[in-house]
Amino acid sequence: MKTAWFHQITSDLRTEMKILRWLLIRGEDLPKATAAWMFAELDGCLIAVDSRGMKFESGVHNRAIHLLLCDDGDGASGITKVVTDGELVDHIW
């Protein structure tokens, strides 16, 4: 299963997403990752967000997030799986 962190992608994001199973995004990178969560479904890529240490701001991007790792799951509606323990890669499928 191929995964990559959003902040480490230096080539064309859309091209990279087409070969990924999971794109992992740090909470602080979510505002910069609009293109990622907008095109994830078209590119066949699942999105996982690690927002530990910060408050998760619910929004339209919730519909594109399949896995959320956070300190507190309150307000994270519309996300397939919300977890509060372990590491992000421990919960991907």
C-alpha positions as CSV (number, residue, x, y, z in Angstrom):
1,M,0.0,0.0,0.0
2,K,1.6,3.2,-1.1
3,T,1.3,6.3,1.1
4,A,2.9,9.7,1.1
5,W,2.8,12.8,3.3
6,F,1.4,15.9,1.6
7,H,4.2,18.1,2.9
8,Q,6.9,15.9,1.4
9,I,5.5,15.8,-2.1
10,T,7.7,17.9,-4.4
11,S,6.5,16.8,-7.8
12,D,3.0,17.3,-9.3
13,L,0.5,16.6,-6.6
14,R,-2.3,15.2,-8.9
15,T,0.2,12.8,-10.6
16,E,1.4,11.6,-7.3
17,M,-2.1,11.1,-5.9
18,K,-3.1,8.8,-8.8
19,I,-0.5,6.2,-7.6
20,L,-1.2,6.5,-3.9
21,R,-3.6,4.6,-1.8
22,W,-3.4,7.2,1.1
23,L,-2.3,10.8,1.2
24,L,-1.4,11.7,4.8
25,I,-1.9,15.3,5.8
26,R,-0.7,17.1,9.0
27,G,-3.4,19.3,10.5
28,E,-1.3,22.4,10.0
29,D,-1.1,21.6,6.2
30,L,-4.8,21.1,5.7
31,P,-5.4,24.8,4.7
32,K,-2.7,24.4,2.0
33,A,-4.1,21.0,0.8
34,T,-7.3,22.2,-0.9
35,A,-6.3,20.7,-4.3
36,A,-5.6,17.4,-2.5
37,W,-8.9,17.0,-0.8
38,M,-10.8,18.4,-3.8
39,F,-9.5,15.9,-6.3
40,A,-8.9,12.9,-4.0
41,E,-12.0,11.0,-5.1
42,L,-11.3,11.6,-8.8
43,D,-7.7,10.4,-8.4
44,G,-8.7,7.3,-6.3
45,C,-6.7,8.4,-3.3
46,L,-7.9,8.2,0.3
47,I,-7.2,11.2,2.7
48,A,-6.0,10.8,6.3
49,V,-5.4,13.8,8.5
50,D,-3.4,14.0,11.8
51,S,-4.7,17.0,13.7
52,R,-3.4,16.1,17.1
53,G,-2.2,19.1,19.1
54,M,-4.6,21.5,17.4
55,K,-8.4,21.9,17.2
56,F,-9.9,20.3,14.1
57,E,-11.9,22.8,12.2
58,S,-14.8,21.1,10.6
59,G,-15.7,22.2,7.1
60,V,-16.5,21.1,3.5
61,H,-13.2,19.2,3.5
62,N,-14.8,16.7,6.0
63,R,-16.5,14.9,3.1
64,A,-13.1,14.1,1.5
65,I,-11.4,12.8,4.7
66,H,-11.5,9.1,5.3
67,L,-9.5,9.0,8.5
68,L,-9.0,11.6,11.2
69,L,-6.6,11.3,14.1
70,C,-7.3,14.0,16.7
71,D,-7.3,14.7,20.4
72,D,-11.0,15.0,20.6
73,G,-13.5,13.7,18.0
74,D,-16.2,16.3,18.7
75,G,-17.4,18.1,15.6
76,A,-15.8,15.7,13.2
77,S,-19.0,14.7,11.4
78,G,-19.0,13.2,7.9
79,I,-15.6,11.5,8.3
80,T,-15.5,7.8,7.8
81,K,-13.2,7.0,10.8
82,V,-12.2,9.2,13.7
83,V,-9.6,7.9,16.1
84,T,-7.8,9.5,19.1
85,D,-4.9,7.1,19.8
86,G,-1.9,5.6,18.1
87,E,-0.3,6.9,14.9
88,L,-2.0,7.7,11.7
89,V,-0.5,4.8,9.8
90,D,-1.8,2.4,12.5
91,H,-5.3,3.0,11.3
92,I,-5.2,3.1,7.5
93,W,-6.8,0.2,5.6
